[in-house]
Amino acid sequence: MDLSHSFKAYDVRGRIPDELNPDAVYRIGRAYAAWLKPRKVAVGRDIRESSEEVANALISGLTESGVDVVDIGLCGTECVYFATATLGLDGGIMVTASHNPSDYNGLKFVREQAKPVGGDTGLQEIRALAEAGQFGPSGKAGTTTEVDIKPAWRDHVLSYVEVDKLRPVSIVCNAGNGGAGLYVDLLEDKLPFRFTKIHHEADGTFPNGVPNPMIEENREVTARHVRLARADIGIAFDGDFDRCFFFDEEGRFVDGYYIVGLLAGTFLEKHKGAPIVHDPRVVWNTLHAVRAAGGRPVQCKSGHAFMKACMRKADAIYGGEMSGHHYFREFAYCDSGMIPWVILAQHLSRTGLKLSTLVEERMQMFPSSGEFNRRVGDSAAALEAARRRYQPGAVKIENVDGLSVEHTRWRFNLRASNTEPLIRLNVESRGEPTLMAEKRDEILELLDTFGGV
């Protein structure tokens, strides 16, 4: 069996049934058990039409390998992290394809303490065992127990705020017909906030488009409802709600870069001197915000496996990526799509400030291009050409994640995609949006000579 199309850099994903089917998932479950040798594992699933069948095949593979399964049912990826860590399990697997189209599904793996399983941490070993059918003796079959972790999860999320001190905040919530709606409802019962809910009902066919707020055309419906409701804030989720995205009171999308600095500041109010982990794509605003609040910035390669490892090593209170992933020490150093908006809503409630007020000055101080993708024939050659062109006069050059070149007034990061023949560009400046735009266009023009569009 060839599983090369479905095993990605950080997880398993494929079209149902030609790239991923119950037989393949059963074998992957057996392979995971043979590789990790766990005694008890959490299994959760998203709301896709194929997820129950995929989860059943996975559970069969695990139990036939002698593994006891804790079935936590319909949930988000963060719930598997939470169950694995808080129940003291040996691992966890989430059935999800996140923001991919409805005919896709996949698997995300963790081991004990919700530590990630990825390309450098076991995923390819699992693939090799699954393809070869090398599972070892089954022995005594494992058991399956259904466990409702929602009450404990809700209590944990609410522990990040002082519920009795919250004042009403008006929130537009776009669940994208993914799994977020049910879990927002659980929190709503305990919060004084007013919610306007759109695309709230779980529907695995995604009738309103794939739940991916990173796609610009997907943002307008949230923005429009924020304006119509005269809401204080808008929130949109991806399919398995491990990421959340924010809109200010005018319906303007707020780049995740500026949310990182804002959330870091809220944590540092109570945890002076604490480490804050950030990715290297755009950094100046985060560095400034963290240092101004008395924190210690720690740079880490982007990607959840790397970020979680850095979080643990630094014992960071919080970490964030511009892509909408936010990590929390008390959440087993894992990412959550629910904790960020609860914290940010409390901040608005407590200060009475508008979200635009909180981020606008930062956006003027450190304007950012956002991420631009270019398809190239030779990523290494394109990176080297950018290095040669922009190295003269640079004050710092780093290779933490791709190529970062820093000049006095502007900097950029170029990194190759792990899964596609793409190069991703981010540019920022110190208070000079025109300079930032000029350099962005200049670098994109250079990349286009390597086969870009």
Secondary structure, DSSP 8 states (H G I E B T S, - for coil): ---TTTB-SSSEEEETTTT--HHHHHHHHHHHHHHH--SEEEEEE-S-TTHHHHHHHHHHHHHTTT-EEEEEEE--HHHHHHHHHHTT-SEEEEE--TTS-TTEEEEEEEEGGG-B--TTTTHHHHHHHHHHT------S---EEE---HHHHHHHHHTTS-GGG----EEEEE-TTSSHHHHHHHHHTT---EEEEES-S--TT-TT--S-TTSGGGSHHHHHHHHHHT-SEEEEE-TT-S-EEEE-TTS-EE-HHHHHHHHHHHHHHHSTT-EEEE-SSS-HHHHHHHHHTT-EEEE--SSHHHHHHHHHHHT-SEEE-TTS-EEEGGGTTEE-SSHHHHHHHHHHHHH---HHHHHHHHHHHS-B---EEEE-S-HHHHHHHHHHHH-TT-SEEE-SSSEEEE-SSEEEEEEE-SSSSEEEEEEEESS-HHHHHHHHHHHHHHHHTTT--
